[in-house]
Amino acid sequence: MTTIQKIAIAYAIIANIVGLSVMGIDKRRAICHKWRIPEKTLFLVSILGGSIGTWTGMYLFRHKTKHWYFVIGMPCILIVQLVLYYYFW
């Protein structure tokens, strides 16, 4: 395995941990009626490689599952990323 592949795997792991975390943090803030993480930020984290984490966080924390653009958007981002990972790998 090359150094670039190792870096890509480490980046993907970190991005998905961040994705899972932001969904959990936003859910907690919603429950406590505090300042929320903007939806654009949640999508940005997903687009930057955290789609598995954000999608998992949606269902783990039962957060944003009633918003059609999350229910459809997150899996679409994941599919595009998987195709790109496969193409470049």
N, C-alpha and C positions, 0 to 999 in steps of 0.2 A: 504494500500500500504506500502510495506516495505521500509526501508531506502535504500537498494541496488537498488530497482526499481526507487526510486526518484533520486538517483545519476545517474543511467543509462539514465533516461529521460533528466536530466539536461545536461549530457555529449552529448547526441544526439542533443539537441538543440544548444549547443555551437559549436559542430563540424559542423553542417549544416550552421550556421551563418558564420563560418570561411570558409567553402566551397564556399558559395555564394560570400563572400568578395574576396577570392583569384581570382575567375573568373573575378569579376569586376575590381580588381586592375590590373590583367594581361591584360585585354582588354584596359584599360586606358593607360597602358604602351605601348601597341602595337600601339595605335593611336598616341601617342607622340614620338614614335621611341626611347623609353628608354629601359633600361635593363629589360628583361622579367623573369617571374617566370618559372623555368624549368617544362616541361610537367610531369616529374617524380614526382615533388612536387604536382602538381595538382592531379595526380592519388593517391599519398600517402594520401593527405587530404581526398579524397573520400574513400579510403580503411579504413582509421581510423575512419570512421563513418559519414563523411560529404557528402555522395553520393547524397542525395536529394538536398542539397545546391549547389553542383557543377553541377549537372544535370540541376537544375533550372537556375543557372547562365549561363550555356551554351546557353540556348535559350532566357533568359531575355536580356543578353548582346550581343547575336548573336556572340558568341565566341567559336571557335574550332568546329563549326558545320559541317565543310567540311572535317574534319579528321575522317576517318572511325573508327579508334581505340577509339576515344572519343564517337562517335555516338553509337557504339556497346558496348564499354567497360563500360561506366558509368551506363547504365541500367543493365548490367550484374552484376556489383558490387552491385547495389541497390537490385537486386533480391536475391543475396546471403545473403546480410545483413538482408533483411526481413525474409528470411527462418531461419537464425540464431536467430534473435530476437524472432520469433515465437517459435522456438524450446526451447530456454532458458527461455522464459517468463513463 
